[in-house]
Amino acid sequence: MIQIHNDEMFRPVEFTHGPAMTNRLMLAPLTNQQSHPDGTLSDEEHRWLTMRALGGFGLTMTCAASVQAVGVGFTGQLGIHDDRHVPGLTRLACDIKMANSLAIVQLHHAGNRSPREIIGTDPLCPSDDAETGARAMSNEEVHEMIGAFVAAAGRAQAAGFDGVELHGAHGYLLCQFLSAELNRRTDEFGGSLENRARPLLSIIEGVRRECGPDFHLGVRLSPERFGMRLGEICELFERIASDGHVDMIDMSLWDCAKNAIEDGWTDRRLVDIFAALDRRNVRLAVAGKLYSAAATRSVIDSGADIAVVGRAAITNHDFPRLMRDDPDFAMRSLPVSAQTLRDEGLSDVFVGYMRNWKGFVAD
């Protein structure tokens, strides 16, 4: 393996659709709970995201944004399921792009993880789920959900965003459909992998059809957890890459240095498994404990195209600029003081959320 130089991290990344990234560093879609109760963008969330764009990230992605009111997943979630969300999103897209960063909205439906106290009704799931109390979606509701994702992409485009990412990871609704454990449907959305993937594939086709050839489209997937089978995710990865609609597959690997845990795969690192797949012209982004300049270079050495930075972007809003100036740069040591996080653009609400992450915020 040839070790790349730091300068390689700051070369543009081009996509089949939409504009290029100015470098290989992407801001992860991070839950922050800073939006207003109705899902409209707050000044606090605007500041948090634009600081990262100004800090040098080649792609700045929002937190998961709800595509249906019944799919809201957490308090203070950004919304994109109603036209009233568009003005705030328009201001955000403009300011991210003014900072020379690609502006992307992550589209999300929480499914059985939607809190009843927030959505006001039973949460939805591909099949009845006794553990969460979620009920099975009707066939009509599945089609409505697919249309809601496509409509949300249209709102993102109208707001001036360069593209969207479909959240198919971490046990949320699209991931629930992929799970053979949760999805016990007998219609066209259950059974075979082809059927379980049909909602995601239909959304991909719908977004490309509605938003045209100049709109970036990404998909986030995760292996191993939440009922995902590594072999099936690899098969789905190559299927998505072969269709020509998607520009980036964002693999959330939990830890980019770890080996797979599933039988038959344990001798290989997850990042190596996905880097070896045939991805045609699709760019591979990887996320998972990328806390230093050296770690981001390592995943590019391994064959990924884009390094997705999460926690290090919380502690250091200008991680890319600091890395460019110092090839040995690493994120602030944990725990970090609440005041430091405020200086890094986190509101008190966001700081409070980060206290849920053990050892992140100093008492």
Number of C-alpha atoms within 10 A of each C-alpha: 7 6 10 13 12 18 12 12 23 20 13 14 17 16 19 19 20 17 16 17 23 19 23 24 25 27 29 25 20 17 18 25 21 26 20 17 15 15 24 23 25 17 14 18 25 21 17 22 25 23 20 28 28 21 19 26 31 28 27 29 25 27 24 26 26 26 27 21 18 22 25 28 25 18 18 22 23 34 29 31 24 18 12 13 19 22 13 16 26 18 14 24 26 15 20 25 20 14 19 17 28 25 29 27 28 28 29 28 28 28 27 27 20 26 21 17 10 16 16 11 12 18 27 26 27 29 21 19 16 8 7 16 15 22 17 21 18 13 14 9 13 17 14 13 21 22 18 21 26 24 21 27 31 19 21 26 22 15 20 19 24 24 26 24 26 26 26 24 23 20 23 22 26 26 27 26 29 34 24 17 12 19 22 17 19 11 10 14 21 22 18 13 17 17 18 25 22 19 21 23 19 15 21 23 15 19 27 20 12 14 20 13 13 14 22 28 28 24 23 20 23 23 23 17 14 17 17 21 16 21 14 15 18 16 14 18 20 17 15 22 21 15 12 16 23 25 26 25 24 25 25 21 23 17 15 23 17 15 17 20 15 13 8 10 14 12 11 13 18 25 27 18 16 23 19 11 14 14 20 13 15 23 22 22 27 33 24 21 18 26 20 19 21 17 18 25 23 19 23 22 15 19 17 22 21 27 27 26 25 18 19 21 24 22 25 21 28 19 25 28 16 18 22 16 10 12 15 13 17 18 19 16 10 12 14 15 15 20 14 16 20 15 13 19 24 25 21 15 14 20 21 15 15 20 15 10 9 10 12 18 20 13 9
